Structure formats: C-alpha cells, structure tokens
Amino acid sequence: MIDIFKNVTSEFKPDGFRIDTIKHVNMAFWAEFAPALVNHAQELGIPEFVMFGEVYSGDSEELRSFTTEGKMQSVLDFSMQFALQDTLIKQQGTDKLVELFERDHYYNDSDSNANQLLNFTGNHDMGRFASMLKDSVLNYSEAAIIQRTLLAPRDGLLSTWCANCLLWRRTRFCWRCW
C-alpha cells in the first residue's frame, strides 16, 4: 500500500491526502504509512505535504491516538465540531469550548499538536453546520446563522472539500473539482 501511494504521489505531486475512516485500520499500519509518505513527498520537493484522516469521534483521547501513536499529521477535529454544535447551535454554554481547549495538550508530541487539527463544522455524515442552525428549534435568523457559521475558534487548518475529495493540489481544492 505504501508503494502504491508513493507512486501516486510521484506521478501527481498532490499537496496531500484526505484518508477516510482511518480508525478502521490497524494503528501500526498508520505509524509506518504516514511517515513514509511524508518523507517521500518531501524528497519529491513537496515541503508542505499534509495527510489527514477521518476519525468519527468526539473523544479527544481517541483522536490524538492517530496523531501521536499513528503518526498521522492531522485528523478532522470532530471534538471541536461537537463542541461548536453544543455551544453555537444547542446553546449549552461555552464551557463545552473550555473543556475542548483544556484537552489540547493531548495532541502534543515531537511532531504534532492541536494547531495541526483540521477545523470543520460538518459533513455529509452528520449534516452541514448552516443546515443544523437553520433546522434548530431555536429558530436562528439568517444573520445569526452567518455569524455562527463563520466562527473558527482554533488555530489550525481550515477544511473545505467536496464529497469526493481525495487529492489536493496547490489550490487546496479537490482534484475532481478543478
């Protein structure tokens, strides 16, 4: 598998890969795969190569295991998504965000930290953030929906992609979209 992805990287020179459902693959595989691909990309002259995985979980402990033990550069920050949903849509209080940020140190190791997580607010599995706001029983105005949708409380990588996005190019858009 490593050789296949190295060949794809050599031929197309993407900026990185989004890898779906990584939690369903053995952690030892990711610990070997991720550094091998990053090193290969850097040898090819792609210095900002980014690989991130989807781990559908709001548990920071589980998410961090993929960036520390699994050596992935990043994962989609589902813990932030759930905290934003609780805070900005369900109005459960900002303590949800405080709890989230208090767990940032979970991600610290020699090559990763919470600022490398991919910020996102929704996807095809859980729904889009603006739709969640629109459908909320709290009946948000259009202005409130826009204000809440634009919030991104964490440094890190902002993620915007289409449903079929697998490879990024220099524009950071899906290779199928350009």
Short mmCIF file of the C-alpha atoms (twelve columns), coordinates in Angstrom:
data_MODEL
# 
_entry.id   MODEL 
# 
loop_
_atom_site.group_PDB 
_atom_site.id 
_atom_site.type_symbol 
_atom_site.label_atom_id 
_atom_site.label_alt_id 
_atom_site.label_comp_id 
_atom_site.label_asym_id 
_atom_site.label_seq_id 
_atom_site.Cartn_x 
_atom_site.Cartn_y 
_atom_site.Cartn_z 
_atom_site.pdbx_PDB_model_num 
ATOM 1   C CA . MET A 1   0.000   0.000  0.000   1 
ATOM 2   C CA . ILE A 2   2.860   2.352  0.818   1 
ATOM 3   C CA . ASP A 3   4.383   1.797  -2.616  1 
ATOM 4   C CA . ILE A 4   1.040   2.437  -4.327  1 
ATOM 5   C CA . PHE A 5   0.622   5.789  -2.545  1 
ATOM 6   C CA . LYS A 6   4.259   6.685  -3.197  1 
ATOM 7   C CA . ASN A 7   3.660   6.071  -6.910  1 
ATOM 8   C CA . VAL A 8   0.524   8.234  -6.885  1 
ATOM 9   C CA . THR A 9   2.462   10.955 -5.072  1 
ATOM 10  C CA . SER A 10  5.362   10.717 -7.538  1 
ATOM 11  C CA . GLU A 11  3.087   10.909 -10.558 1 
ATOM 12  C CA . PHE A 12  0.580   13.573 -9.473  1 
ATOM 13  C CA . LYS A 13  2.512   15.516 -6.796  1 
ATOM 14  C CA . PRO A 14  -0.533  16.321 -4.628  1 
ATOM 15  C CA . ASP A 15  -0.264  18.561 -1.572  1 
ATOM 16  C CA . GLY A 16  -1.605  15.692 0.489   1 
ATOM 17  C CA . PHE A 17  -4.298  13.134 1.086   1 
ATOM 18  C CA . ARG A 18  -7.561  13.012 2.988   1 
ATOM 19  C CA . ILE A 19  -7.975  9.463  4.225   1 
ATOM 20  C CA . ASP A 20  -11.481 8.290  5.086   1 
ATOM 21  C CA . THR A 21  -12.346 6.147  8.138   1 
ATOM 22  C CA . ILE A 22  -8.781  5.632  9.370   1 
ATOM 23  C CA . LYS A 23  -9.948  4.257  12.707  1 
ATOM 24  C CA . HIS A 24  -10.969 1.028  10.969  1 
ATOM 25  C CA . VAL A 25  -7.363  0.203  10.034  1 
ATOM 26  C CA . ASN A 26  -4.685  -1.134 12.369  1 
ATOM 27  C CA . MET A 27  -2.793  1.672  14.130  1 
ATOM 28  C CA . ALA A 28  0.581   0.038  13.370  1 
ATOM 29  C CA . PHE A 29  -0.142  0.450  9.659   1 
ATOM 30  C CA . TRP A 30  -0.626  4.211  10.013  1 
ATOM 31  C CA . ALA A 31  2.537   4.528  12.117  1 
ATOM 32  C CA . GLU A 32  4.503   3.084  9.189   1 
ATOM 33  C CA . PHE A 33  2.453   4.520  6.311   1 
ATOM 34  C CA . ALA A 34  2.196   8.168  7.337   1 
ATOM 35  C CA . PRO A 35  5.910   8.926  7.931   1 
ATOM 36  C CA . ALA A 36  6.867   7.009  4.781   1 
ATOM 37  C CA . LEU A 37  4.517   9.110  2.632   1 
ATOM 38  C CA . VAL A 38  5.510   12.422 4.215   1 
ATOM 39  C CA . ASN A 39  9.211   11.638 3.761   1 
ATOM 40  C CA . HIS A 40  8.629   10.591 0.152   1 
ATOM 41  C CA . ALA A 41  6.716   13.783 -0.613  1 
ATOM 42  C CA . GLN A 42  9.472   15.905 0.919   1 
ATOM 43  C CA . GLU A 43  12.082  14.054 -1.167  1 
ATOM 44  C CA . LEU A 44  9.987   14.975 -4.230  1 
ATOM 45  C CA . GLY A 45  10.062  18.654 -3.252  1 
ATOM 46  C CA . ILE A 46  6.593   18.884 -1.715  1 
ATOM 47  C CA . PRO A 47  7.563   20.516 1.596   1 
ATOM 48  C CA . GLU A 48  4.035   21.205 2.885   1 
ATOM 49  C CA . PHE A 49  2.554   17.788 2.161   1 
ATOM 50  C CA . VAL A 50  -0.409  17.225 4.513   1 
ATOM 51  C CA . MET A 51  -2.144  13.970 5.263   1 
ATOM 52  C CA . PHE A 52  -5.226  13.908 7.447   1 
ATOM 53  C CA . GLY A 53  -7.668  11.236 8.418   1 
ATOM 54  C CA . GLU A 54  -11.287 10.961 9.381   1 
ATOM 55  C CA . VAL A 55  -11.884 9.515  12.843  1 
ATOM 56  C CA . TYR A 56  -15.590 9.963  13.515  1 
ATOM 57  C CA . SER A 57  -15.330 10.514 17.247  1 
ATOM 58  C CA . GLY A 58  -15.705 13.452 19.603  1 
ATOM 59  C CA . ASP A 59  -13.277 11.831 22.052  1 
ATOM 60  C CA . SER A 60  -10.025 13.810 22.120  1 
ATOM 61  C CA . GLU A 61  -8.180  10.806 23.549  1 
ATOM 62  C CA . GLU A 62  -9.174  8.672  20.571  1 
ATOM 63  C CA . LEU A 63  -8.426  11.434 18.053  1 
ATOM 64  C CA . ARG A 64  -4.989  12.133 19.499  1 
ATOM 65  C CA . SER A 65  -4.001  8.482  19.260  1 
ATOM 66  C CA . PHE A 66  -3.915  8.831  15.471  1 
ATOM 67  C CA . THR A 67  -1.619  11.884 15.501  1 
ATOM 68  C CA . THR A 68  0.684   10.557 18.226  1 
ATOM 69  C CA . GLU A 69  0.752   6.728  18.045  1 
ATOM 70  C CA . GLY A 70  -0.432  6.554  14.427  1 
ATOM 71  C CA . LYS A 71  1.899   9.343  13.247  1 
ATOM 72  C CA . MET A 72  -0.772  10.957 11.045  1 
ATOM 73  C CA . GLN A 73  -0.116  14.672 10.644  1 
ATOM 74  C CA . SER A 74  -3.701  15.554 11.383  1 
ATOM 75  C CA . VAL A 75  -7.261  14.361 11.767  1 
ATOM 76  C CA . LEU A 76  -10.587 16.077 11.277  1 
ATOM 77  C CA . ASP A 77  -11.324 17.771 14.590  1 
ATOM 78  C CA . PHE A 78  -14.624 16.084 15.421  1 
ATOM 79  C CA . SER A 79  -14.208 17.057 19.074  1 
ATOM 80  C CA . MET A 80  -14.286 20.708 18.034  1 
ATOM 81  C CA . GLN A 81  -17.251 20.092 15.722  1 
ATOM 82  C CA . PHE A 82  -19.272 18.580 18.554  1 
ATOM 83  C CA . ALA A 83  -18.270 21.388 20.962  1 
ATOM 84  C CA . LEU A 84  -19.263 24.040 18.391  1 
ATOM 85  C CA . GLN A 85  -22.563 22.293 17.785  1 
ATOM 86  C CA . ASP A 86  -23.277 22.148 21.525  1 
ATOM 87  C CA . THR A 87  -22.237 25.782 22.056  1 
ATOM 88  C CA . LEU A 88  -23.432 27.619 18.950  1 
ATOM 89  C CA . ILE A 89  -26.453 25.577 17.915  1 
ATOM 90  C CA . LYS A 90  -27.779 23.938 21.073  1 
ATOM 91  C CA . GLN A 91  -26.760 26.862 23.342  1 
ATOM 92  C CA . GLN A 92  -25.352 24.533 26.022  1 
ATOM 93  C CA . GLY A 93  -22.807 27.082 27.218  1 
ATOM 94  C CA . THR A 94  -19.246 27.999 26.393  1 
ATOM 95  C CA . ASP A 95  -17.877 25.588 28.989  1 
ATOM 96  C CA . LYS A 96  -18.005 22.990 26.190  1 
ATOM 97  C CA . LEU A 97  -15.329 25.005 24.362  1 
ATOM 98  C CA . VAL A 98  -13.307 25.451 27.555  1 
ATOM 99  C CA . GLU A 99  -13.312 21.670 28.054  1 
ATOM 100 C CA . LEU A 100 -12.223 21.204 24.437  1 
ATOM 101 C CA . PHE A 101 -9.279  23.593 24.699  1 
ATOM 102 C CA . GLU A 102 -8.224  22.131 28.048  1 
ATOM 103 C CA . ARG A 103 -7.606  18.857 26.196  1 
ATOM 104 C CA . ASP A 104 -5.343  20.423 23.544  1 
ATOM 105 C CA . HIS A 105 -2.251  19.076 25.317  1 
ATOM 106 C CA . TYR A 106 -3.381  15.513 24.458  1 
ATOM 107 C CA . TYR A 107 -2.101  16.109 20.913  1 
ATOM 108 C CA . ASN A 108 1.406   17.233 21.896  1 
ATOM 109 C CA . ASP A 109 4.322   15.066 20.898  1 
ATOM 110 C CA . SER A 110 7.526   15.508 18.908  1 
ATOM 111 C CA . ASP A 111 5.748   16.265 15.618  1 
ATOM 112 C CA . SER A 112 2.135   17.199 16.362  1 
ATOM 113 C CA . ASN A 113 -0.089  19.492 18.398  1 
ATOM 114 C CA . ALA A 114 -3.713  20.674 18.427  1 
ATOM 115 C CA . ASN A 115 -2.964  23.507 15.985  1 
ATOM 116 C CA . GLN A 116 -2.465  20.905 13.257  1 
ATOM 117 C CA . LEU A 117 -6.002  19.542 13.558  1 
ATOM 118 C CA . LEU A 118 -8.377  20.167 10.681  1 
ATOM 119 C CA . ASN A 119 -11.162 22.537 11.642  1 
ATOM 120 C CA . PHE A 120 -14.514 21.659 10.189  1 
ATOM 121 C CA . THR A 121 -18.109 22.130 11.200  1 
ATOM 122 C CA . GLY A 122 -19.999 19.384 9.410   1 
ATOM 123 C CA . ASN A 123 -20.053 16.894 6.579   1 
ATOM 124 C CA . HIS A 124 -22.322 14.562 4.657   1 
ATOM 125 C CA . ASP A 125 -22.489 12.096 7.568   1 
ATOM 126 C CA . MET A 126 -23.714 14.486 10.256  1 
ATOM 127 C CA . GLY A 127 -25.094 17.345 8.198   1 
ATOM 128 C CA . ARG A 128 -23.844 20.792 7.340   1 
ATOM 129 C CA . PHE A 129 -23.440 23.328 10.119  1 
ATOM 130 C CA . ALA A 130 -25.583 26.005 8.435   1 
ATOM 131 C CA . SER A 131 -28.362 23.443 7.937   1 
ATOM 132 C CA . MET A 132 -28.141 22.435 11.595  1 
ATOM 133 C CA . LEU A 133 -28.550 26.090 12.551  1 
ATOM 134 C CA . LYS A 134 -31.423 26.575 10.115  1 
ATOM 135 C CA . ASP A 135 -33.214 23.466 11.419  1 
ATOM 136 C CA . SER A 136 -32.623 24.286 15.095  1 
ATOM 137 C CA . VAL A 137 -35.618 24.634 17.387  1 
ATOM 138 C CA . LEU A 138 -34.077 27.970 18.432  1 
ATOM 139 C CA . ASN A 139 -35.136 29.469 15.062  1 
ATOM 140 C CA . TYR A 140 -31.976 31.458 14.279  1 
ATOM 141 C CA . SER A 141 -32.186 34.476 11.970  1 
ATOM 142 C CA . GLU A 142 -30.203 34.484 8.734   1 
ATOM 143 C CA . ALA A 143 -27.726 36.944 10.292  1 
ATOM 144 C CA . ALA A 144 -27.227 34.663 13.318  1 
ATOM 145 C CA . ILE A 145 -26.671 31.671 11.036  1 
ATOM 146 C CA . ILE A 146 -23.992 33.561 9.102   1 
ATOM 147 C CA . GLN A 147 -22.284 34.790 12.294  1 
ATOM 148 C CA . ARG A 148 -22.172 31.325 13.849  1 
ATOM 149 C CA . THR A 149 -21.044 29.654 10.621  1 
ATOM 150 C CA . LEU A 150 -18.056 31.984 10.276  1 
ATOM 151 C CA . LEU A 151 -16.668 31.237 13.736  1 
ATOM 152 C CA . ALA A 152 -13.468 29.140 13.844  1 
ATOM 153 C CA . PRO A 153 -12.148 29.290 17.406  1 
ATOM 154 C CA . ARG A 154 -8.950  27.311 16.957  1 
ATOM 155 C CA . ASP A 155 -5.760  27.875 15.057  1 
ATOM 156 C CA . GLY A 156 -5.206  25.091 12.610  1 
ATOM 157 C CA . LEU A 157 -6.090  24.038 9.126   1 
ATOM 158 C CA . LEU A 158 -9.452  25.019 7.706   1 
ATOM 159 C CA . SER A 159 -11.074 22.230 5.769   1 
ATOM 160 C CA . THR A 160 -13.394 22.780 2.828   1 
ATOM 161 C CA . TRP A 161 -13.922 19.959 0.390   1 
ATOM 162 C CA . CYS A 162 -16.465 18.241 -1.784  1 
ATOM 163 C CA . ALA A 163 -17.776 14.761 -1.061  1 
ATOM 164 C CA . ASN A 164 -15.335 13.103 -3.488  1 
ATOM 165 C CA . CYS A 165 -12.204 14.931 -2.374  1 
ATOM 166 C CA . LEU A 166 -9.206  12.617 -2.191  1 
ATOM 167 C CA . LEU A 167 -6.245  14.543 -3.529  1 
ATOM 168 C CA . TRP A 168 -5.323  18.160 -3.002  1 
ATOM 169 C CA . ARG A 169 -3.348  20.230 -5.449  1 
ATOM 170 C CA . ARG A 170 -1.665  23.573 -4.914  1 
ATOM 171 C CA . THR A 171 -5.059  25.283 -4.782  1 
ATOM 172 C CA . ARG A 172 -6.088  23.047 -1.856  1 
ATOM 173 C CA . PHE A 173 -9.209  22.062 -3.760  1 
ATOM 174 C CA . CYS A 174 -10.228 18.557 -4.665  1 
ATOM 175 C CA . TRP A 175 -8.587  17.291 -7.838  1 
ATOM 176 C CA . ARG A 176 -12.025 16.309 -9.158  1 
ATOM 177 C CA . CYS A 177 -13.286 19.877 -8.725  1 
ATOM 178 C CA . TRP A 178 -10.800 21.816 -10.829 1 
# 
